[in-house]
Amino acid sequence: MPPVPQRVIVVDADRRIRAALSEVLRVAGVEIVGTAGDVRGAAELVKMRDPDVMVLDPRLPDLAAGLALVSRLHMERPALRMVLMGWSDDGVKADGASAFVAKSAPPEEFVAATLAACNC
């Protein structure tokens, strides 16, 4: 089994998805160091918490802003691993993303993608 990421943030516009995904990852032994609901909050969390992995839906508040965040963070923090999520992977591919998980996927897929993304 890969090492458990030490620091993970979850980013999604829907607070219910943030809460549910955070709980799924916590139960799997992942340390959640923060959640955010928008691009600005995500950027601040990365700066303040220095996570190993960020799990996010890049449609924050729109796809262009979210993908720009992913690209910027990939350039600024190459060690940060990013797992993208969404209802469909159409248009959510981005440089720097380690994986994509459909929001309709079983919880185990989110856990597996997060653990696989960790380069601890």
Biopython code that builds the backbone (N, CA, C, O; Angstrom):
import numpy as np
from Bio.PDB.StructureBuilder import StructureBuilder

atoms = [
    (1, "MET", "N", (0.841, -1.171, 0.000)),
    (1, "MET", "CA", (0.000, 0.000, 0.000)),
    (1, "MET", "C", (0.892, 1.243, 0.000)),
    (1, "MET", "O", (1.871, 1.305, 0.744)),
    (2, "PRO", "N", (0.544, 2.261, -0.858)),
    (2, "PRO", "CA", (1.350, 3.471, -0.883)),
    (2, "PRO", "C", (1.254, 4.216, 0.444)),
    (2, "PRO", "O", (0.311, 4.002, 1.206)),
    (3, "PRO", "N", (2.229, 5.096, 0.729)),
    (3, "PRO", "CA", (2.154, 5.875, 1.966)),
    (3, "PRO", "C", (0.941, 6.792, 1.947)),
    (3, "PRO", "O", (0.517, 7.255, 0.888)),
    (4, "VAL", "N", (0.393, 7.046, 3.115)),
    (4, "VAL", "CA", (-0.764, 7.928, 3.215)),
    (4, "VAL", "C", (-0.300, 9.377, 3.097)),
    (4, "VAL", "O", (0.628, 9.788, 3.794)),
    (5, "PRO", "N", (-0.947, 10.163, 2.208)),
    (5, "PRO", "CA", (-0.572, 11.566, 2.108)),
    (5, "PRO", "C", (-0.693, 12.234, 3.478)),
    (5, "PRO", "O", (-1.657, 12.003, 4.209)),
    (6, "GLN", "N", (0.269, 13.042, 3.806)),
    (6, "GLN", "CA", (0.242, 13.678, 5.110)),
    (6, "GLN", "C", (-0.639, 14.913, 5.132)),
    (6, "GLN", "O", (-1.188, 15.258, 6.179)),
    (7, "ARG", "N", (-0.785, 15.579, 4.011)),
    (7, "ARG", "CA", (-1.540, 16.824, 3.983)),
    (7, "ARG", "C", (-2.352, 16.901, 2.686)),
    (7, "ARG", "O", (-1.790, 16.946, 1.592)),
    (8, "VAL", "N", (-3.682, 16.914, 2.828)),
    (8, "VAL", "CA", (-4.569, 16.941, 1.661)),
    (8, "VAL", "C", (-5.601, 18.042, 1.850)),
    (8, "VAL", "O", (-6.135, 18.226, 2.944)),
    (9, "ILE", "N", (-5.879, 18.782, 0.761)),
    (9, "ILE", "CA", (-6.994, 19.728, 0.779)),
    (9, "ILE", "C", (-8.014, 19.297, -0.272)),
    (9, "ILE", "O", (-7.669, 18.708, -1.296)),
    (10, "VAL", "N", (-9.271, 19.606, 0.010)),
    (10, "VAL", "CA", (-10.384, 19.252, -0.871)),
    (10, "VAL", "C", (-11.037, 20.556, -1.321)),
    (10, "VAL", "O", (-11.363, 21.412, -0.498)),
    (11, "VAL", "N", (-11.225, 20.700, -2.636)),
    (11, "VAL", "CA", (-11.771, 21.931, -3.200)),
    (11, "VAL", "C", (-12.948, 21.590, -4.116)),
    (11, "VAL", "O", (-12.803, 20.877, -5.109)),
    (12, "ASP", "N", (-14.109, 22.120, -3.754)),
    (12, "ASP", "CA", (-15.314, 21.941, -4.564)),
    (12, "ASP", "C", (-16.277, 23.063, -4.219)),
    (12, "ASP", "O", (-16.322, 23.503, -3.070)),
    (13, "ALA", "N", (-17.051, 23.537, -5.196)),
    (13, "ALA", "CA", (-17.999, 24.618, -4.956)),
    (13, "ALA", "C", (-19.136, 24.188, -4.030)),
    (13, "ALA", "O", (-19.722, 25.026, -3.346)),
    (14, "ASP", "N", (-19.449, 22.914, -4.000)),
    (14, "ASP", "CA", (-20.555, 22.388, -3.185)),
    (14, "ASP", "C", (-20.027, 21.945, -1.822)),
    (14, "ASP", "O", (-19.224, 21.016, -1.738)),
    (15, "ARG", "N", (-20.470, 22.599, -0.768)),
    (15, "ARG", "CA", (-19.986, 22.276, 0.580)),
    (15, "ARG", "C", (-20.312, 20.841, 0.981)),
    (15, "ARG", "O", (-19.570, 20.229, 1.750)),
    (16, "ARG", "N", (-21.414, 20.300, 0.468)),
    (16, "ARG", "CA", (-21.777, 18.907, 0.801)),
    (16, "ARG", "C", (-20.770, 17.928, 0.196)),
    (16, "ARG", "O", (-20.410, 16.936, 0.829)),
    (17, "ILE", "N", (-20.325, 18.202, -1.008)),
    (17, "ILE", "CA", (-19.321, 17.339, -1.634)),
    (17, "ILE", "C", (-18.001, 17.467, -0.888)),
    (17, "ILE", "O", (-17.332, 16.465, -0.635)),
    (18, "ARG", "N", (-17.615, 18.706, -0.529)),
    (18, "ARG", "CA", (-16.380, 18.883, 0.265)),
    (18, "ARG", "C", (-16.443, 18.084, 1.555)),
    (18, "ARG", "O", (-15.489, 17.391, 1.910)),
    (19, "ALA", "N", (-17.562, 18.179, 2.253)),
    (19, "ALA", "CA", (-17.696, 17.480, 3.539)),
    (19, "ALA", "C", (-17.687, 15.966, 3.355)),
    (19, "ALA", "O", (-17.004, 15.257, 4.094)),
    (20, "ALA", "N", (-18.433, 15.470, 2.383)),
    (20, "ALA", "CA", (-18.511, 14.020, 2.170)),
    (20, "ALA", "C", (-17.163, 13.447, 1.740)),
    (20, "ALA", "O", (-16.732, 12.414, 2.252)),
    (21, "LEU", "N", (-16.505, 14.113, 0.809)),
    (21, "LEU", "CA", (-15.217, 13.621, 0.334)),
    (21, "LEU", "C", (-14.162, 13.700, 1.436)),
    (21, "LEU", "O", (-13.338, 12.796, 1.573)),
    (22, "SER", "N", (-14.184, 14.764, 2.210)),
    (22, "SER", "CA", (-13.246, 14.886, 3.331)),
    (22, "SER", "C", (-13.438, 13.742, 4.313)),
    (22, "SER", "O", (-12.466, 13.171, 4.808)),
    (23, "GLU", "N", (-14.683, 13.411, 4.590)),
    (23, "GLU", "CA", (-14.960, 12.321, 5.535)),
    (23, "GLU", "C", (-14.502, 10.975, 4.969)),
    (23, "GLU", "O", (-13.911, 10.174, 5.694)),
    (24, "VAL", "N", (-14.764, 10.718, 3.694)),
    (24, "VAL", "CA", (-14.317, 9.470, 3.061)),
    (24, "VAL", "C", (-12.801, 9.337, 3.171)),
    (24, "VAL", "O", (-12.289, 8.271, 3.512)),
    (25, "LEU", "N", (-12.094, 10.412, 2.885)),
    (25, "LEU", "CA", (-10.628, 10.372, 2.942)),
    (25, "LEU", "C", (-10.128, 10.231, 4.379)),
    (25, "LEU", "O", (-9.162, 9.510, 4.628)),
    (26, "ARG", "N", (-10.776, 10.912, 5.327)),
    (26, "ARG", "CA", (-10.384, 10.784, 6.746)),
    (26, "ARG", "C", (-10.526, 9.341, 7.229)),
    (26, "ARG", "O", (-9.645, 8.810, 7.905)),
    (27, "VAL", "N", (-11.644, 8.723, 6.873)),
    (27, "VAL", "CA", (-11.886, 7.334, 7.279)),
    (27, "VAL", "C", (-10.786, 6.423, 6.732)),
    (27, "VAL", "O", (-10.436, 5.421, 7.356)),
    (28, "ALA", "N", (-10.246, 6.773, 5.567)),
    (28, "ALA", "CA", (-9.166, 5.980, 4.963)),
    (28, "ALA", "C", (-7.803, 6.315, 5.562)),
    (28, "ALA", "O", (-6.790, 5.750, 5.151)),
    (29, "GLY", "N", (-7.772, 7.231, 6.530)),
    (29, "GLY", "CA", (-6.512, 7.571, 7.187)),
    (29, "GLY", "C", (-5.785, 8.766, 6.611)),
    (29, "GLY", "O", (-4.646, 9.041, 6.989)),
    (30, "VAL", "N", (-6.431, 9.484, 5.696)),
    (30, "VAL", "CA", (-5.824, 10.656, 5.073)),
    (30, "VAL", "C", (-6.064, 11.875, 5.965)),
    (30, "VAL", "O", (-7.171, 12.061, 6.470)),
    (31, "GLU", "N", (-5.045, 12.698, 6.163)),
    (31, "GLU", "CA", (-5.191, 13.918, 6.954)),
    (31, "GLU", "C", (-5.668, 15.058, 6.056)),
    (31, "GLU", "O", (-4.970, 15.465, 5.127)),
    (32, "ILE", "N", (-6.855, 15.562, 6.343)),
    (32, "ILE", "CA", (-7.408, 16.689, 5.604)),
    (32, "ILE", "C", (-7.002, 17.959, 6.346)),
    (32, "ILE", "O", (-7.359, 18.143, 7.510)),
    (33, "VAL", "N", (-6.254, 18.839, 5.670)),
    (33, "VAL", "CA", (-5.769, 20.055, 6.323)),
    (33, "VAL", "C", (-6.576, 21.284, 5.931)),
    (33, "VAL", "O", (-6.265, 22.392, 6.368)),
    (34, "GLY", "N", (-7.606, 21.103, 5.114)),
    (34, "GLY", "CA", (-8.466, 22.221, 4.774)),
    (34, "GLY", "C", (-9.359, 21.915, 3.594)),
    (34, "GLY", "O", (-9.125, 20.976, 2.834)),
    (35, "THR", "N", (-10.399, 22.740, 3.458)),
    (35, "THR", "CA", (-11.300, 22.657, 2.312)),
    (35, "THR", "C", (-11.564, 24.072, 1.825)),
    (35, "THR", "O", (-11.461, 25.035, 2.586)),
    (36, "ALA", "N", (-11.907, 24.185, 0.545)),
    (36, "ALA", "CA", (-12.225, 25.483, -0.037)),
    (36, "ALA", "C", (-13.334, 25.318, -1.061)),
    (36, "ALA", "O", (-13.535, 24.239, -1.618)),
    (37, "GLY", "N", (-14.056, 26.420, -1.300)),
    (37, "GLY", "CA", (-15.157, 26.379, -2.245)),
    (37, "GLY", "C", (-14.956, 27.213, -3.487)),
    (37, "GLY", "O", (-15.838, 27.281, -4.344)),
    (38, "ASP", "N", (-13.783, 27.859, -3.594)),
    (38, "ASP", "CA", (-13.523, 28.676, -4.777)),
    (38, "ASP", "C", (-12.025, 28.747, -5.054)),
    (38, "ASP", "O", (-11.212, 28.264, -4.267)),
    (39, "VAL", "N", (-11.676, 29.354, -6.177)),
    (39, "VAL", "CA", (-10.284, 29.433, -6.618)),
    (39, "VAL", "C", (-9.434, 30.203, -5.617)),
    (39, "VAL", "O", (-8.345, 29.760, -5.252)),
    (40, "ARG", "N", (-9.925, 31.347, -5.175)),
    (40, "ARG", "CA", (-9.156, 32.167, -4.226)),
    (40, "ARG", "C", (-8.902, 31.402, -2.929)),
    (40, "ARG", "O", (-7.783, 31.403, -2.417)),
    (41, "GLY", "N", (-9.932, 30.752, -2.399)),
    (41, "GLY", "CA", (-9.770, 29.968, -1.176)),
    (41, "GLY", "C", (-8.793, 28.823, -1.356)),
    (41, "GLY", "O", (-8.003, 28.530, -0.459)),
    (42, "ALA", "N", (-8.843, 28.177, -2.508)),
    (42, "ALA", "CA", (-7.916, 27.077, -2.790)),
    (42, "ALA", "C", (-6.479, 27.579, -2.839)),
    (42, "ALA", "O", (-5.584, 26.960, -2.264)),
    (43, "ALA", "N", (-6.253, 28.700, -3.524)),
    (43, "ALA", "CA", (-4.900, 29.255, -3.626)),
    (43, "ALA", "C", (-4.362, 29.641, -2.251)),
    (43, "ALA", "O", (-3.194, 29.394, -1.952)),
    (44, "GLU", "N", (-5.201, 30.242, -1.418)),
    (44, "GLU", "CA", (-4.786, 30.613, -0.064)),
    (44, "GLU", "C", (-4.460, 29.389, 0.783)),
    (44, "GLU", "O", (-3.475, 29.382, 1.522)),
    (45, "LEU", "N", (-5.294, 28.349, 0.673)),
    (45, "LEU", "CA", (-5.040, 27.118, 1.431)),
    (45, "LEU", "C", (-3.715, 26.480, 1.039)),
    (45, "LEU", "O", (-2.963, 26.020, 1.897)),
    (46, "VAL", "N", (-3.432, 26.453, -0.255)),
    (46, "VAL", "CA", (-2.170, 25.872, -0.709)),
    (46, "VAL", "C", (-1.005, 26.654, -0.115)),
    (46, "VAL", "O", (-0.020, 26.069, 0.335)),
    (47, "LYS", "N", (-1.121, 27.972, -0.116)),
    (47, "LYS", "CA", (-0.059, 28.809, 0.423)),
    (47, "LYS", "C", (0.100, 28.607, 1.939)),
    (47, "LYS", "O", (1.221, 28.502, 2.437)),
    (48, "MET", "N", (-1.010, 28.554, 2.661)),
    (48, "MET", "CA", (-0.964, 28.466, 4.128)),
    (48, "MET", "C", (-0.662, 27.055, 4.641)),
    (48, "MET", "O", (0.046, 26.898, 5.636)),
    (49, "ARG", "N", (-1.192, 26.031, 3.969)),
    (49, "ARG", "CA", (-1.115, 24.664, 4.497)),
    (49, "ARG", "C", (-0.077, 23.776, 3.823)),
    (49, "ARG", "O", (0.268, 22.721, 4.354)),
    (50, "ASP", "N", (0.424, 24.183, 2.668)),
    (50, "ASP", "CA", (1.440, 23.424, 1.933)),
    (50, "ASP", "C", (1.092, 21.936, 1.840)),
    (50, "ASP", "O", (1.835, 21.093, 2.343)),
    (51, "PRO", "N", (-0.045, 21.609, 1.194)),
    (51, "PRO", "CA", (-0.471, 20.204, 1.126)),
    (51, "PRO", "C", (0.389, 19.368, 0.179)),
    (51, "PRO", "O", (1.092, 19.893, -0.685)),
    (52, "ASP", "N", (0.311, 18.055, 0.368)),
    (52, "ASP", "CA", (0.939, 17.105, -0.550)),
    (52, "ASP", "C", (0.056, 16.879, -1.773)),
    (52, "ASP", "O", (0.543, 16.740, -2.895)),
    (53, "VAL", "N", (-1.272, 16.845, -1.528)),
    (53, "VAL", "CA", (-2.249, 16.537, -2.581)),
    (53, "VAL", "C", (-3.431, 17.487, -2.454)),
    (53, "VAL", "O", (-3.868, 17.817, -1.352)),
    (54, "MET", "N", (-3.941, 17.921, -3.606)),
    (54, "MET", "CA", (-5.175, 18.694, -3.652)),
    (54, "MET", "C", (-6.161, 17.932, -4.528)),
    (54, "MET", "O", (-5.858, 17.613, -5.678)),
    (55, "VAL", "N", (-7.339, 17.643, -3.986)),
    (55, "VAL", "CA", (-8.413, 16.997, -4.739)),
    (55, "VAL", "C", (-9.407, 18.106, -5.067)),
    (55, "VAL", "O", (-9.956, 18.731, -4.160)),
    (56, "LEU", "N", (-9.645, 18.355, -6.356)),
    (56, "LEU", "CA", (-10.501, 19.489, -6.696)),
    (56, "LEU", "C", (-11.316, 19.297, -7.952)),
    (56, "LEU", "O", (-10.945, 18.564, -8.869)),
    (57, "ASP", "N", (-12.449, 19.990, -7.957)),
    (57, "ASP", "CA", (-13.248, 20.153, -9.164)),
    (57, "ASP", "C", (-12.833, 21.503, -9.731)),
    (57, "ASP", "O", (-13.092, 22.528, -9.101)),
    (58, "PRO", "N", (-12.198, 21.537, -10.897)),
    (58, "PRO", "CA", (-11.672, 22.802, -11.415)),
    (58, "PRO", "C", (-12.737, 23.780, -11.904)),
    (58, "PRO", "O", (-12.392, 24.873, -12.354)),
    (59, "ARG", "N", (-13.995, 23.429, -11.833)),
    (59, "ARG", "CA", (-15.050, 24.352, -12.268)),
    (59, "ARG", "C", (-15.372, 25.334, -11.135)),
    (59, "ARG", "O", (-16.476, 25.338, -10.591)),
    (60, "LEU", "N", (-14.393, 26.155, -10.799)),
    (60, "LEU", "CA", (-14.482, 27.076, -9.661)),
    (60, "LEU", "C", (-14.133, 28.494, -10.043)),
    (60, "LEU", "O", (-12.940, 28.707, -10.256)),
    (61, "PRO", "N", (-14.934, 29.441, -10.158)),
    (61, "PRO", "CA", (-16.377, 29.364, -10.381)),
    (61, "PRO", "C", (-16.699, 28.927, -11.796)),
    (61, "PRO", "O", (-17.850, 28.633, -12.120)),
    (62, "ASP", "N", (-15.685, 28.886, -12.628)),
    (62, "ASP", "CA", (-15.867, 28.375, -13.985)),
    (62, "ASP", "C", (-14.636, 27.546, -14.346)),
    (62, "ASP", "O", (-13.601, 27.617, -13.684)),
    (63, "LEU", "N", (-14.774, 26.776, -15.392)),
    (63, "LEU", "CA", (-13.714, 25.857, -15.789)),
    (63, "LEU", "C", (-12.406, 26.575, -16.113)),
    (63, "LEU", "O", (-11.338, 26.097, -15.731)),
    (64, "ALA", "N", (-12.467, 27.701, -16.802)),
    (64, "ALA", "CA", (-11.239, 28.416, -17.167)),
    (64, "ALA", "C", (-10.463, 28.856, -15.929)),
    (64, "ALA", "O", (-9.239, 28.729, -15.893)),
    (65, "ALA", "N", (-11.152, 29.370, -14.920)),
    (65, "ALA", "CA", (-10.486, 29.811, -13.688)),
    (65, "ALA", "C", (-9.874, 28.625, -12.947)),
    (65, "ALA", "O", (-8.751, 28.712, -12.451)),
    (66, "GLY", "N", (-10.600, 27.536, -12.873)),
    (66, "GLY", "CA", (-10.087, 26.354, -12.184)),
    (66, "GLY", "C", (-8.892, 25.741, -12.886)),
    (66, "GLY", "O", (-7.919, 25.357, -12.236)),
    (67, "LEU", "N", (-8.951, 25.643, -14.204)),
    (67, "LEU", "CA", (-7.820, 25.089, -14.947)),
    (67, "LEU", "C", (-6.616, 26.018, -14.883)),
    (67, "LEU", "O", (-5.475, 25.555, -14.857)),
    (68, "ALA", "N", (-6.863, 27.332, -14.858)),
    (68, "ALA", "CA", (-5.760, 28.285, -14.700)),
    (68, "ALA", "C", (-5.086, 28.085, -13.341)),
    (68, "ALA", "O", (-3.862, 28.160, -13.239)),
    (69, "LEU", "N", (-5.878, 27.831, -12.305)),
    (69, "LEU", "CA", (-5.316, 27.555, -10.984)),
    (69, "LEU", "C", (-4.450, 26.303, -11.011)),
    (69, "LEU", "O", (-3.343, 26.301, -10.472)),
    (70, "VAL", "N", (-4.945, 25.245, -11.633)),
    (70, "VAL", "CA", (-4.186, 23.991, -11.724)),
    (70, "VAL", "C", (-2.866, 24.240, -12.443)),
    (70, "VAL", "O", (-1.816, 23.794, -11.979)),
    (71, "SER", "N", (-2.906, 24.942, -13.564)),
    (71, "SER", "CA", (-1.682, 25.217, -14.324)),
    (71, "SER", "C", (-0.705, 26.066, -13.521)),
    (71, "SER", "O", (0.495, 25.789, -13.499)),
    (72, "ARG", "N", (-1.225, 27.106, -12.859)),
    (72, "ARG", "CA", (-0.364, 27.985, -12.066)),
    (72, "ARG", "C", (0.290, 27.208, -10.918)),
    (72, "ARG", "O", (1.493, 27.333, -10.686)),
    (73, "LEU", "N", (-0.494, 26.419, -10.212)),
    (73, "LEU", "CA", (0.067, 25.660, -9.094)),
    (73, "LEU", "C", (1.075, 24.617, -9.577)),
    (73, "LEU", "O", (2.063, 24.339, -8.899)),
    (74, "HIS", "N", (0.818, 24.044, -10.752)),
    (74, "HIS", "CA", (1.771, 23.069, -11.314)),
    (74, "HIS", "C", (3.125, 23.728, -11.557)),
    (74, "HIS", "O", (4.169, 23.113, -11.340)),
    (75, "MET", "N", (3.104, 24.978, -12.008)),
    (75, "MET", "CA", (4.356, 25.706, -12.262)),
    (75, "MET", "C", (5.015, 26.144, -10.949)),
    (75, "MET", "O", (6.228, 26.014, -10.785)),
    (76, "GLU", "N", (4.212, 26.661, -10.021)),
    (76, "GLU", "CA", (4.742, 27.220, -8.771)),
    (76, "GLU", "C", (5.132, 26.158, -7.747)),
    (76, "GLU", "O", (6.083, 26.340, -6.986)),
    (77, "ARG", "N", (4.402, 25.061, -7.733)),
    (77, "ARG", "CA", (4.612, 24.014, -6.724)),
    (77, "ARG", "C", (4.593, 22.642, -7.400)),
    (77, "ARG", "O", (3.613, 21.906, -7.282)),
    (78, "PRO", "N", (5.664, 22.301, -8.100)),
    (78, "PRO", "CA", (5.668, 21.041, -8.851)),
    (78, "PRO", "C", (5.513, 19.789, -7.984)),
    (78, "PRO", "O", (5.124, 18.738, -8.493)),
    (79, "ALA", "N", (5.805, 19.882, -6.705)),
    (79, "ALA", "CA", (5.643, 18.712, -5.827)),
    (79, "ALA", "C", (4.190, 18.486, -5.439)),
    (79, "ALA", "O", (3.844, 17.390, -4.998)),
    (80, "LEU", "N", (3.320, 19.497, -5.592)),
    (80, "LEU", "CA", (1.906, 19.352, -5.256)),
    (80, "LEU", "C", (1.234, 18.453, -6.285)),
    (80, "LEU", "O", (1.289, 18.730, -7.484)),
    (81, "ARG", "N", (0.611, 17.394, -5.830)),
    (81, "ARG", "CA", (-0.118, 16.489, -6.715)),
    (81, "ARG", "C", (-1.589, 16.882, -6.700)),
    (81, "ARG", "O", (-2.142, 17.200, -5.648)),
    (82, "MET", "N", (-2.225, 16.859, -7.877)),
    (82, "MET", "CA", (-3.614, 17.276, -7.988)),
    (82, "MET", "C", (-4.457, 16.176, -8.608)),
    (82, "MET", "O", (-4.141, 15.655, -9.678)),
    (83, "VAL", "N", (-5.529, 15.836, -7.919)),
    (83, "VAL", "CA", (-6.513, 14.883, -8.414)),
    (83, "VAL", "C", (-7.745, 15.696, -8.782)),
    (83, "VAL", "O", (-8.372, 16.315, -7.922)),
    (84, "LEU", "N", (-8.085, 15.691, -10.064)),
    (84, "LEU", "CA", (-9.252, 16.436, -10.531)),
    (84, "LEU", "C", (-10.488, 15.555, -10.443)),
    (84, "LEU", "O", (-10.414, 14.334, -10.585)),
    (85, "MET", "N", (-11.625, 16.199, -10.204)),
    (85, "MET", "CA", (-12.883, 15.468, -10.169)),
    (85, "MET", "C", (-13.950, 16.287, -10.868)),
    (85, "MET", "O", (-13.815, 17.503, -11.001)),
    (86, "GLY", "N", (-15.004, 15.635, -11.314)),
    (86, "GLY", "CA", (-16.121, 16.306, -11.968)),
    (86, "GLY", "C", (-17.145, 15.282, -12.377)),
    (86, "GLY", "O", (-16.939, 14.078, -12.225)),
    (87, "TRP", "N", (-18.251, 15.770, -12.898)),
    (87, "TRP", "CA", (-19.299, 14.843, -13.337)),
    (87, "TRP", "C", (-18.916, 14.198, -14.662)),
    (87, "TRP", "O", (-19.435, 13.140, -15.016)),
    (88, "SER", "N", (-18.013, 14.833, -15.389)),
    (88, "SER", "CA", (-17.516, 14.299, -16.655)),
    (88, "SER", "C", (-16.098, 14.824, -16.830)),
    (88, "SER", "O", (-15.776, 15.908, -16.343)),
    (89, "ASP", "N", (-15.247, 14.071, -17.518)),
    (89, "ASP", "CA", (-13.871, 14.543, -17.695)),
    (89, "ASP", "C", (-13.718, 15.423, -18.936)),
    (89, "ASP", "O", (-12.606, 15.838, -19.263)),
    (90, "ASP", "N", (-14.817, 15.711, -19.625)),
    (90, "ASP", "CA", (-14.750, 16.598, -20.789)),
    (90, "ASP", "C", (-14.245, 17.970, -20.370)),
    (90, "ASP", "O", (-14.888, 18.653, -19.573)),
    (91, "GLY", "N", (-13.119, 18.368, -20.894)),
    (91, "GLY", "CA", (-12.609, 19.696, -20.646)),
    (91, "GLY", "C", (-11.910, 19.896, -19.324)),
    (91, "GLY", "O", (-11.538, 21.027, -19.010)),
    (92, "VAL", "N", (-11.708, 18.850, -18.524)),
    (92, "VAL", "CA", (-11.057, 19.046, -17.234)),
    (92, "VAL", "C", (-9.654, 18.451, -17.194)),
    (92, "VAL", "O", (-9.087, 18.266, -16.117)),
    (93, "LYS", "N", (-9.104, 18.157, -18.340)),
    (93, "LYS", "CA", (-7.725, 17.687, -18.380)),
    (93, "LYS", "C", (-6.801, 18.902, -18.266)),
    (93, "LYS", "O", (-7.035, 19.930, -18.902)),
    (94, "ALA", "N", (-5.763, 18.778, -17.462)),
    (94, "ALA", "CA", (-4.864, 19.916, -17.263)),
    (94, "ALA", "C", (-3.464, 19.416, -16.980)),
    (94, "ALA", "O", (-3.276, 18.364, -16.368)),
    (95, "ASP", "N", (-2.478, 20.187, -17.436)),
    (95, "ASP", "CA", (-1.097, 19.878, -17.085)),
    (95, "ASP", "C", (-0.964, 19.923, -15.573)),
    (95, "ASP", "O", (-1.469, 20.838, -14.922)),
    (96, "GLY", "N", (-0.293, 18.945, -15.030)),
    (96, "GLY", "CA", (-0.075, 18.909, -13.599)),
    (96, "GLY", "C", (-1.038, 18.023, -12.852)),
    (96, "GLY", "O", (-0.804, 17.714, -11.684)),
    (97, "ALA", "N", (-2.124, 17.602, -13.491)),
    (97, "ALA", "CA", (-3.084, 16.733, -12.816)),
    (97, "ALA", "C", (-2.571, 15.295, -12.805)),
    (97, "ALA", "O", (-2.111, 14.777, -13.823)),
    (98, "SER", "N", (-2.656, 14.667, -11.645)),
    (98, "SER", "CA", (-2.215, 13.280, -11.508)),
    (98, "SER", "C", (-3.276, 12.299, -11.960)),
    (98, "SER", "O", (-2.957, 11.222, -12.462)),
    (99, "ALA", "N", (-4.546, 12.668, -11.784)),
    (99, "ALA", "CA", (-5.638, 11.743, -12.100)),
    (99, "ALA", "C", (-6.938, 12.518, -12.223)),
    (99, "ALA", "O", (-7.031, 13.677, -11.820)),
    (100, "PHE", "N", (-7.946, 11.852, -12.791)),
    (100, "PHE", "CA", (-9.308, 12.364, -12.822)),
    (100, "PHE", "C", (-10.208, 11.278, -12.252)),
    (100, "PHE", "O", (-10.079, 10.104, -12.597)),
    (101, "VAL", "N", (-11.137, 11.691, -11.363)),
    (101, "VAL", "CA", (-12.117, 10.766, -10.800)),
    (101, "VAL", "C", (-13.500, 11.376, -11.007)),
    (101, "VAL", "O", (-13.730, 12.536, -10.663)),
    (102, "ALA", "N", (-14.414, 10.598, -11.565)),
    (102, "ALA", "CA", (-15.789, 11.070, -11.741)),
    (102, "ALA", "C", (-16.464, 11.183, -10.382)),
    (102, "ALA", "O", (-16.277, 10.326, -9.519)),
    (103, "LYS", "N", (-17.245, 12.233, -10.192)),
    (103, "LYS", "CA", (-17.937, 12.407, -8.918)),
    (103, "LYS", "C", (-18.905, 11.262, -8.643)),
    (103, "LYS", "O", (-19.265, 11.016, -7.492)),
    (104, "SER", "N", (-19.320, 10.573, -9.676)),
    (104, "SER", "CA", (-20.223, 9.433, -9.500)),
    (104, "SER", "C", (-19.480, 8.148, -9.131)),
    (104, "SER", "O", (-20.114, 7.120, -8.893)),
    (105, "ALA", "N", (-18.164, 8.190, -9.082)),
    (105, "ALA", "CA", (-17.354, 6.999, -8.763)),
    (105, "ALA", "C", (-17.560, 6.599, -7.305)),
    (105, "ALA", "O", (-17.922, 7.428, -6.470)),
    (106, "PRO", "N", (-17.328, 5.325, -7.006)),
    (106, "PRO", "CA", (-17.413, 4.894, -5.610)),
    (106, "PRO", "C", (-16.318, 5.556, -4.773)),
    (106, "PRO", "O", (-15.265, 5.912, -5.302)),
    (107, "PRO", "N", (-16.560, 5.721, -3.475)),
    (107, "PRO", "CA", (-15.583, 6.374, -2.596)),
    (107, "PRO", "C", (-14.184, 5.776, -2.686)),
    (107, "PRO", "O", (-13.193, 6.496, -2.566)),
    (108, "GLU", "N", (-14.097, 4.478, -2.894)),
    (108, "GLU", "CA", (-12.800, 3.815, -2.966)),
    (108, "GLU", "C", (-11.929, 4.374, -4.087)),
    (108, "GLU", "O", (-10.704, 4.382, -3.972)),
    (109, "GLU", "N", (-12.552, 4.842, -5.173)),
    (109, "GLU", "CA", (-11.774, 5.401, -6.280)),
    (109, "GLU", "C", (-11.130, 6.734, -5.893)),
    (109, "GLU", "O", (-10.011, 7.028, -6.311)),
    (110, "PHE", "N", (-11.839, 7.541, -5.093)),
    (110, "PHE", "CA", (-11.253, 8.796, -4.612)),
    (110, "PHE", "C", (-10.074, 8.508, -3.690)),
    (110, "PHE", "O", (-9.033, 9.161, -3.773)),
    (111, "VAL", "N", (-10.245, 7.538, -2.826)),
    (111, "VAL", "CA", (-9.169, 7.165, -1.902)),
    (111, "VAL", "C", (-7.975, 6.655, -2.699)),
    (111, "VAL", "O", (-6.844, 7.080, -2.465)),
    (112, "ALA", "N", (-8.220, 5.745, -3.639)),
    (112, "ALA", "CA", (-7.132, 5.160, -4.434)),
    (112, "ALA", "C", (-6.394, 6.238, -5.231)),
    (112, "ALA", "O", (-5.164, 6.233, -5.279)),
    (113, "ALA", "N", (-7.125, 7.157, -5.853)),
    (113, "ALA", "CA", (-6.490, 8.215, -6.650)),
    (113, "ALA", "C", (-5.678, 9.150, -5.766)),
    (113, "ALA", "O", (-4.596, 9.590, -6.155)),
    (114, "THR", "N", (-6.190, 9.454, -4.585)),
    (114, "THR", "CA", (-5.463, 10.336, -3.667)),
    (114, "THR", "C", (-4.202, 9.676, -3.162)),
    (114, "THR", "O", (-3.147, 10.308, -3.108)),
    (115, "LEU", "N", (-4.299, 8.415, -2.791)),
    (115, "LEU", "CA", (-3.115, 7.694, -2.316)),
    (115, "LEU", "C", (-2.088, 7.515, -3.438)),
    (115, "LEU", "O", (-0.884, 7.633, -3.210)),
    (116, "ALA", "N", (-2.571, 7.230, -4.643)),
    (116, "ALA", "CA", (-1.637, 7.049, -5.764)),
    (116, "ALA", "C", (-0.945, 8.354, -6.131)),
    (116, "ALA", "O", (0.204, 8.346, -6.573)),
    (117, "ALA", "N", (-1.639, 9.479, -5.950)),
    (117, "ALA", "CA", (-1.059, 10.774, -6.290)),
    (117, "ALA", "C", (0.042, 11.190, -5.330)),
    (117, "ALA", "O", (0.917, 11.981, -5.682)),
    (118, "CYS", "N", (-0.004, 10.660, -4.125)),
    (118, "CYS", "CA", (0.962, 11.075, -3.121)),
    (118, "CYS", "C", (2.372, 10.637, -3.512)),
    (118, "CYS", "O", (2.618, 9.488, -3.878)),
    (119, "ASN", "N", (3.266, 11.586, -3.420)),
    (119, "ASN", "CA", (4.662, 11.297, -3.708)),
    (119, "ASN", "C", (5.474, 11.554, -2.438)),
    (119, "ASN", "O", (6.535, 12.176, -2.481)),
    (120, "CYS", "N", (4.960, 11.065, -1.308)),
    (120, "CYS", "CA", (5.577, 11.312, 0.006)),
    (120, "CYS", "C", (6.819, 10.465, 0.198)),
    (120, "CYS", "O", (7.464, 10.544, 1.244)),
]
sb = StructureBuilder()
sb.init_structure("model")
sb.init_model(0)
sb.init_chain("A")
sb.init_seg("    ")
for serial, (resi, resn, name, xyz) in enumerate(atoms, 1):
    if name == "N":
        sb.init_residue(resn, " ", resi, " ")
    sb.init_atom(name, np.array(xyz, "f"), 0.0, 1.0, " ", f" {name:<3s}", serial, name[0])
structure = sb.get_structure()
